[in-house]
Amino acid sequence: MGVNNDYDFSLPIASLLRVGTSEAHEAAEHSQGGVRLVKGELNKEEYVYFLMMLWHVYAELERGLETHASYPTLQPTYNPTLLARTPSLSQDISYLLGVPEAEWQTHPSHCSLMASPPKPFVEYTTRLRELSGSSDPTCLLAHAYVRYLGDMSGGQFIRRRIAKAYDLDTDRGDGIRFYDFKKLDSSESANMGDLKKIKEWYRDGMNTGIGEDTTVKAAVLEEANKAFKLNASIFDLLSGPEGPVQEPRRPAVSEPTQSKALYDPILVSFGGLLSVAMTVGLAHVVYMGASSASGNCVLRGVDYWLRGLLSVA
């Protein structure tokens, strides 16, 4: 690829990225969904939906970084003990859904995401897989830079807003472990000063790994701008109250004005509904296989549906 002469490619890659991605960075920050996230305005279902997408993004990114851990441009910044976000995202999703960590991937919300994945989500994860499968995975560094340094910077402000929005205990950290990093030299939680040191270490590692090759710098810069745009597209999925995941609307408990007769058909037909649901669900499982992801989601979905119906009855 050609080198864009609008930038000073004699700069170290960390400095070049700060200058060369400023517009894309600002656009992502000021997207409507990004603003709602920062303000803590997402309902909990939307936020969990967002975390589920991030989990898949990080799973692809960190799988690629692990595969190419010894690659010269990636090795200086490879430190999964310090940086990996996939485990903490899984813990947060589990906590916010109120299910065991081993079960959230078969929760109806996640099954729905995977059954009808939105285009920006597919584009993001597909791009990461492409880079991971490349003979030169250098551009994975651009995505790691955008995500990890963002989590250590603006992510710390988001952490406080999320904790306040969902009444989470910041001392215990349940539901917000994604934003928790450890110190460079210990297992203690990092404060803002510690995070600054980690970011400095990361930038130094980037500069060492990339070196002075202007063609490589140009490729990483281009990919970093693409990474910001992909993140902005994910934010756009959270752009308003008509977003992808909505709060379920339930009748107010304080309004029992309906006569009991209106609810009698539900009680009378419960056995019929149960038979239909189980027949359809089991037929799907037989067709797809109980051990398949789809079959597992069906079983889990029927389980959640029955729990809800029984609680109403």
Secondary structure as GFF3:
##gff-version 3
##sequence-region A 1 313
A	DSSP	alpha_helix	13	20	.	.	.	ID=ss1
A	DSSP	alpha_helix	22	29	.	.	.	ID=ss2
A	DSSP	alpha_helix	32	39	.	.	.	ID=ss3
A	DSSP	alpha_helix	44	67	.	.	.	ID=ss4
A	DSSP	three_ten_helix	75	77	.	.	.	ID=ss5
A	DSSP	alpha_helix	80	83	.	.	.	ID=ss6
A	DSSP	alpha_helix	86	97	.	.	.	ID=ss7
A	DSSP	three_ten_helix	104	106	.	.	.	ID=ss8
A	DSSP	alpha_helix	108	115	.	.	.	ID=ss9
A	DSSP	alpha_helix	119	132	.	.	.	ID=ss10
A	DSSP	alpha_helix	140	152	.	.	.	ID=ss11
A	DSSP	alpha_helix	154	165	.	.	.	ID=ss12
A	DSSP	three_ten_helix	177	179	.	.	.	ID=ss13
A	DSSP	alpha_helix	192	210	.	.	.	ID=ss14
A	DSSP	alpha_helix	214	236	.	.	.	ID=ss15
A	DSSP	three_ten_helix	260	262	.	.	.	ID=ss16
A	DSSP	alpha_helix	264	268	.	.	.	ID=ss17
A	DSSP	alpha_helix	270	288	.	.	.	ID=ss18
A	DSSP	alpha_helix	293	312	.	.	.	ID=ss19
###
